[in-house]
Amino acid sequence: MSAVQVFQGSIDPVFAYMRAGRIDCPPGVEPADAWRHVSGLVARDPLDVEAHVRRVLLACRPALAERAFGALVDLFLALGDRGRGLRRLLLDQAEPWLDPQDAHLLRVHLDSGLPRGTRLPAQDWSLLDSAVLGASAMVDLQRREVALETPFQQAMSLLEYGDLDGARGMLEEALLDAPQDEEVLRELLAIYRHSRDDAAKAVMAERLVARHGAVPAGWV
């Protein structure tokens, strides 16, 4: 099988970015899947500038435009007063998708950087804004979880907020309950590949064999 794994017509972003060697979203990758992938990278390493750039570029698409301010906030928080040219370039690119007041706030902080603790407008897509993560985003996340119908959807919500471990745990329990669920299997295997956690994958295989006598088709 090719290094780029294809599932139901969509290319896995983990391999697509690696093979393409490009900053923008490679052809064939669903933007929402790519967003979850690069958000996981930012959550794991807030100084992963490449992942920040990819995240901002993804948010410059109509379907993800509401996430542009949050992605830029994370870039500004991660870099502080460094990387002014990069911050300005990405702000210029994303400005058509921003509220004018949000864009003005970021331009005011181009030279000084955006200090942690700065009072920011309410938004849901920043991973590093402690004010948002500690208050409204978590409340919003809990409300959304009540409305979600399946463990898979709840896991996708956790991934959007950068909670890779939480999403993995939820998908593992869902797969143990329903090993025939291809959607859950596909996303869980993608998380193992993304995190390069072969040990966790091996432990999960043992749990599946213990409960069901075998791993699901497509596990290897």
C-alpha positions in Angstrom: 0.0 0.0 0.0 1.2 3.5 -0.8 2.5 5.8 2.0 -0.5 7.9 1.5 -3.4 6.0 2.9 -6.8 6.5 1.3 -10.0 6.0 3.3 -13.3 6.4 1.6 -12.0 8.9 -0.9 -10.1 11.1 1.7 -6.3 11.1 2.1 -5.0 10.8 5.6 -3.4 14.2 6.4 -0.6 12.6 8.5 0.9 11.0 5.3 -0.3 13.6 2.8 1.6 16.5 4.4 4.7 14.3 4.8 4.7 13.2 1.2 3.7 16.4 -0.4 6.3 18.5 1.5 4.0 21.6 1.2 2.6 24.1 3.7 -0.9 24.4 2.3 -3.4 21.6 2.5 -2.5 18.9 -0.1 -5.1 17.9 -2.7 -7.4 15.1 -1.6 -7.3 15.9 2.1 -10.5 17.0 3.8 -9.8 20.4 5.4 -11.6 19.4 8.6 -9.3 16.3 8.9 -6.3 18.4 8.2 -7.4 20.9 10.9 -7.7 18.2 13.5 -4.2 16.9 12.5 -2.4 20.3 12.7 -4.3 21.3 15.9 -3.0 18.1 17.5 0.5 19.1 16.6 0.1 22.6 18.0 -1.4 21.2 21.2 1.5 18.8 21.6 4.2 21.5 20.8 3.0 25.1 20.9 6.3 26.2 19.2 5.7 24.1 16.1 5.6 27.1 13.8 5.0 25.0 10.7 1.8 23.6 12.2 0.7 27.1 13.2 1.2 28.3 9.6 -0.7 25.4 8.2 -3.5 26.0 10.7 -3.9 29.6 9.6 -3.9 28.7 5.9 -6.6 26.1 6.5 -8.7 28.8 8.2 -8.4 30.9 5.1 -11.0 28.6 3.5 -14.7 29.5 3.6 -15.6 26.3 5.4 -13.2 27.0 8.2 -13.1 30.8 8.2 -14.6 31.2 11.6 -11.5 29.6 13.0 -9.1 32.1 11.5 -8.9 34.4 14.5 -8.3 31.6 16.9 -5.5 30.2 14.7 -3.8 33.6 14.6 -4.2 34.2 18.3 -2.3 30.9 18.9 0.4 32.0 16.5 0.8 35.3 18.2 0.8 33.8 21.7 3.4 31.1 20.7 5.8 33.6 19.0 5.4 36.5 21.4 7.4 39.5 19.9 9.3 37.2 17.5 8.6 36.4 13.9 6.9 39.8 13.1 7.3 39.3 9.4 5.6 35.9 9.5 2.8 37.1 11.8 2.2 40.1 9.5 2.2 38.0 6.4 -0.4 35.5 7.8 -2.5 38.3 9.2 -2.6 39.9 5.8 -3.7 36.6 4.2 -6.4 35.9 6.8 -7.7 39.5 7.2 -10.6 39.0 4.7 -12.0 36.3 7.0 -11.6 38.3 10.2 -13.9 40.7 12.0 -12.4 44.2 11.5 -12.0 44.7 15.3 -10.2 41.4 15.6 -7.9 42.2 12.8 -7.2 45.7 14.3 -6.4 44.1 17.7 -3.8 41.8 16.1 -2.3 44.6 14.1 -1.9 46.7 17.2 0.2 43.9 18.7 2.4 43.2 15.6 5.4 44.9 17.2 5.0 44.1 20.8 3.5 40.6 20.4 0.4 39.3 22.2 1.2 38.7 25.8 -0.4 35.8 27.6 -3.3 37.1 29.7 -4.4 39.7 27.2 -8.2 40.2 27.2 -9.4 38.8 23.9 -12.7 38.7 22.2 -14.7 35.5 22.8 -13.9 32.8 20.3 -13.8 29.0 20.3 -10.8 27.9 18.2 -7.7 29.0 20.1 -5.8 26.3 21.9 -3.4 28.5 23.8 -5.5 31.3 25.1 -5.8 30.3 28.7 -8.7 32.7 29.3 -10.8 30.9 26.6 -9.7 27.4 27.5 -10.3 27.9 31.2 -13.8 29.3 30.8 -16.1 29.7 27.8 -14.5 27.1 25.6 -14.8 24.3 28.2 -18.4 25.3 29.0 -19.2 25.3 25.3 -17.4 21.9 24.9 -19.5 20.4 27.7 -22.7 21.7 26.2 -21.8 20.3 22.8 -21.0 16.9 24.3 -24.5 16.8 25.7 -26.0 17.3 22.2 -23.6 14.8 20.4 -25.0 11.4 19.7 -22.0 9.1 19.3 -18.6 8.6 21.0 -17.0 9.2 17.6 -18.5 12.7 17.4 -17.5 13.4 20.9 -13.9 12.3 20.1 -13.9 14.6 17.0 -14.9 17.5 19.2 -12.0 16.7 21.6 -9.6 16.6 18.7 -10.8 20.1 17.6 -9.8 21.4 21.0 -6.4 19.6 20.8 -7.1 17.0 23.4 -5.4 14.1 21.6 -5.2 11.8 24.6 -8.8 12.3 25.5 -9.9 11.6 21.9 -7.8 8.5 21.8 -9.2 7.1 25.0 -12.8 7.7 23.9 -12.2 6.0 20.5 -10.5 3.1 22.2 -13.5 2.5 24.4 -15.8 2.9 21.5 -13.9 0.4 19.4 -13.9 -2.1 22.3 -17.7 -1.8 22.4 -18.1 -1.9 18.6 -15.1 -3.4 16.8 -17.0 -3.4 13.5 -17.2 0.5 13.5 -14.9 1.4 10.6 -15.2 5.1 11.3 -13.9 4.7 14.8 -11.2 2.3 13.7 -9.9 4.6 11.0 -9.7 7.7 13.2 -8.0 5.7 16.1 -5.4 4.3 13.8 -4.7 7.8 12.4 -4.1 9.0 16.0 -1.6 6.2 16.6 0.2 7.1 13.4 0.2 10.8 14.2 1.5 10.3 17.8 3.9 7.4 16.7 2.6 5.6 19.8 3.2 1.9 18.9 3.1 0.9 22.5 -0.4 2.2 23.0 -1.5 0.5 19.8 0.0 -2.8 21.0 -1.8 -2.5 24.3 -5.1 -1.8 22.5 -4.6 -4.9 20.3 -4.2 -7.0 23.4 -7.5 -5.6 24.8 -9.3 -6.3 21.6 -8.1 -9.8 21.4 -8.9 -10.4 25.1 -12.5 -9.2 24.6 -13.3 -10.3 21.0 -10.7 -12.9 20.2 -9.1 -10.9 17.3 -8.4 -7.4 16.2 -10.8 -5.9 13.6 -10.2 -6.3 9.9 -8.0 -3.4 8.8 -6.1 -3.1 12.1 -2.7 -4.0 10.5 
